[in-house]
Amino acid sequence: MPAPLVLASSSRYRAAMLAEEGLDAVIDPPDVDERELDGRVGELGPSGLALELARRKADSVAPRHPTSLVVAGDQVGVLVVDGHPVMLVKRPDAGGAVEQLMAMSGSTHELHNGLVVLDVATGRRVEGIDVQRVTMRRFTRAEAEQYVQRFEPFDSSGSYRLEDQEAMAPLAPFVTEVTGEHDSGVRGLPLPLLHRLL
C-alpha cells in the first residue's frame, strides 16, 4: 500500500491542482517564513532559493506525518530591471500590485519552482527544479488597474494569475507566451516534475 500523501502548503492553488490530478493528499501548511531568505537570492540564485524553501517546508511538517510522503514546493519569480534581478512577490494591496504589473509590462520574467518529495519513514528525499519564462505584452496602467480591481491577485507572486487570462475580456490577456515544460509550473506546482519525483 503506498504511503499517504501530504502537501506541505497553504496554497489553495497547489491543493486544487493535486485534486485535479486525482492525487488525494492531506493539506498541512508549514510553519516557514517564506520571506526570511529573500536576502540570499544573490547567493543561492532563484532556483536554489526556491529549492531551499521547499526543503524547509517539507521538514516543517514531516514530524507530524511519520509514515507519509511529503510534497513541498516553492516558487521564486525574478524580473531583470536595469540589469539587476528583482524578486516578484505577493503584493497585498492594489497600489503595490499595479506597480509590480507595470514593471512587468512588455517584458519577460522567470518563475523558478523548487519541488521536494520526502519519504518521512526512510528519510529519502528527491527534488527537482522547473523554470518557466513568461512574456507579457505591453499594457497601460489603466489596464493594470482594471485587472487588479477585477481579479484581486493579492495572493499571487507577480500580481497576476495565468488562469485569469481567458476571463479578462474585454481586456486582451497580458501573457503572450509561456516557455517551459508545462504551464502548471506558472501556477506553482509543475505537474510533470511532480509525477517524476513521485
N, C-alpha and C positions, 0 to 999 in steps of 0.2 A: 504494500500500500504506500503510495507516495506521501512524502511529508506535507503537512498543511502549509499553505502559502500565506505569508504575512506581508502586507505592503506598509513599509515604514514611511508614511507620508500623510500630510494633512491636505494634500491637493485633491480637490473633487474631480479635477480633470484626469489625473492618473488613475483614480479609483474607477471612474466611468470607463476609461479605456481598457482596463483589465476586465471589467464586466462585459464590455463589447466583444472582447476576445474569448469569452466563455471561461475565464480563469476566476475561480472562486477564491477570494482572499479575505482574510481578516484585516481590517484597516486599523493601524496603530500609529498615531502621529508621534514622531520622535521628539525628544527634548534637545534640540540643536538650534543654536543661534546661527542662521544662515548668513548673517552679515558679519559675523565675528572674523572671518578670514578674508574679507574684501581687500584688506591691505596687502595680502600675499599674492594677488593675482599676477604681479610682475615677477615674483619668484617662482610660482607654480605654473603660470600660464593658465589660460581659461579652462583647458581640458583637465589639467592637473587639479585646479581648484574645484571643478565640478566633481571629479572623482573623489577627492578628499572629503568633500561634504557628504557624498553618498556613503562613503565608508563610515563616517561618524553617525549618520542616520541609522545605518544597519546595526552598528554597535550599540546604539542607544536603546533600541527595542529588543535586541537579541536576548537579554536575560529574562524577559517576560515570556519567551517562546522557545523553550529549550529543545523542542523536537521539530521545529519548523524550518522552512526555507524562508529567509527574509529577503525581500526585494526592496532596494533603496535606490533612488535616483536624485540627481540634482542637475539643474541647467544654469549655465552661465552665458549671458548674452554680451557680446562685445561689438561696439561700433568704433571704427577708427575716425577720429576727428583731428584734423591738422597733424596727421602723422602719429597721433597718440591714441592708444586703446582706451575707450571709455566704457565702463560696465553699464549694461542696461538692467534696471532694477524695477521693482514694483513701485509705482507712484500712487500713493493713497488719496490724492486729491486731483481735481480736474485740471487745475493750472499746471501742476507738475507733469501730468500725463500728456497734455497738449505740447508742452515744451519738449518732452522726450520724443514724441512723434515728429515734431518739426525738425529735430536734429537728424532723424532717420529719413526724412523726405528726400527722394531722389538718390538714395544710396543703398549699399548692400551691407548687411550686418551678419555676424555669425552667432549661432547658438550651439554651445558645446554641452553635450549631455554625458554625465558620468553615471554609469549603472553598475550596481553591485548585487550579486546574489550570494547570500551567506547561508550555508548549511550549519545551523547552530549546533546540532548534535555532534558533528565531526569537526567543526571549525574550518571546514573547507570554504574558500571564498573564490569566486570567479568574478571578473569585472571587465568592463569594456567602455569604449568611448564612441560616441556618434557626433558628427558635426554637420550642421545644416547651414547653408548660405541662403539668406533671404533678401531678395531685391524688392525695393518699393519704388513705385512711380513717384514723381514729384507732385505733391498736393499742397493745397493752400492751408493757411491757418484756420480759415472758416470751415474747411472740410474736416480738419483735425478736431476742431471744437464740436462740430456736429456729430462726428463719430464718438467722441468721448461722452458727450451728453446722452447719446442714444444707447451705447453699449456698456458704459461704465467699466472699462477694463482695468480696474484698480488692483485686481489680484493677479495680474499677468506681467511678467518681466517684459519690458519693451512697450508696455501700454497698448498692446493690441492682441487679438486672438485670431489665429488662422481660420477657425470655424465661423467667425463673423463675416468673412469676406463675401460669401454668396448672398448674405442677407443685407448688404449695405445699400442696395438700390434705394433711391436714385443715384447715390454716390457710386463711382466706379471703385472697385476693390483697390486697396492700397498695395497689396502684394502682387507683383507681376511675375515673379519666378522663385521657385524653391529648388535648390540643388542639394541633394543628399540622398541617402539610401531610401528613405521613406518619410513622408511628411508627418508621420506620428512623432518624429523627433522634434518638430517645431512645437508640438503640443506638450512636450516634456517627458514622453515615455516612448523611446524608439523601439517599436514592437519587434522588428526583425532581430535586433540585437538581443532583446529580452528572451526571445524564443531560443536563440543560440546558447545563451548563458544557462537557461533552464535545462 
